[in-house]
């Protein structure tokens, strides 16, 4: 069970980190979906990427420091939801 937990946590952290990298690089597919379809302004992309990097770091830290990672992920989610509600 511990191996599955590690695998899923690291996989999910990598997915979130790659999503953040796509926002920093302004991948055309990501820009189309987030900017044109959802309506998030382009100047908010770096901030969104920072929130995603913080979430990925929180997931990885949660393997060794569970209470700190929980706090990091929770605050990252609050910031992300506040930012997205401001954009709308």
C-alpha positions in Angstrom: 0.0 0.0 0.0 2.8 2.4 0.8 4.3 1.8 -2.7 1.1 2.7 -4.3 0.8 5.8 -2.2 4.2 7.0 -3.2 3.7 6.2 -6.9 0.3 8.0 -7.1 1.6 11.0 -5.1 4.7 11.5 -7.2 2.7 10.9 -10.4 0.1 13.5 -9.4 2.8 16.0 -8.3 4.5 15.5 -11.7 1.3 16.1 -13.6 0.7 19.4 -11.6 4.3 20.5 -12.2 4.0 19.8 -15.9 0.8 21.7 -16.1 2.5 24.7 -14.4 5.4 24.5 -16.9 2.9 24.5 -19.8 1.4 27.7 -18.4 4.9 29.3 -18.0 5.8 28.4 -21.6 2.3 29.5 -22.8 1.6 26.3 -24.7 -0.9 27.1 -27.4 -3.3 24.3 -26.3 -3.2 25.5 -22.7 -3.6 29.1 -23.7 -6.6 28.2 -25.9 -8.4 26.3 -23.1 -7.6 28.6 -20.1 -7.5 32.0 -21.8 -10.0 31.7 -24.7 -12.5 29.2 -23.4 -12.4 29.8 -19.6 -11.4 33.5 -19.8 -8.5 33.7 -17.5 -6.3 36.8 -18.4 -2.8 36.0 -19.8 -1.2 38.1 -17.1 -2.5 35.7 -14.5 -0.8 32.7 -16.0 2.5 33.1 -14.0 0.5 33.4 -10.8 -1.5 30.3 -11.6 1.7 28.5 -12.4 3.3 29.5 -9.0 0.2 28.1 -7.2 0.5 24.9 -9.1 4.2 24.6 -8.3 3.4 25.2 -4.7 0.8 22.5 -4.8 3.2 20.0 -6.4 5.8 20.8 -3.8 3.2 20.3 -1.0 2.3 16.9 -2.4 5.9 15.8 -2.4 6.6 17.2 1.0 3.6 15.4 2.3 5.4 12.1 1.9 7.9 13.2 4.6 6.0 16.0 6.5 2.3 15.2 6.2 0.9 18.0 8.3 3.0 20.7 6.5 2.0 19.4 3.1 -1.6 19.3 4.1 -1.4 23.0 5.1 0.5 23.9 1.9 -2.0 22.1 -0.3 -5.0 23.7 1.5 -3.6 27.2 1.3 -2.7 26.7 -2.3 -6.2 25.6 -3.1 -7.7 28.6 -1.4 -5.4 31.0 -3.3 -6.2 29.3 -6.6 -9.9 29.4 -6.0 -9.7 33.1 -5.0 -7.7 33.9 -8.1 -10.1 32.1 -10.4 -13.1 33.8 -8.8 -11.5 37.2 -9.3 -10.8 36.4 -13.0 -14.4 35.7 -13.6 
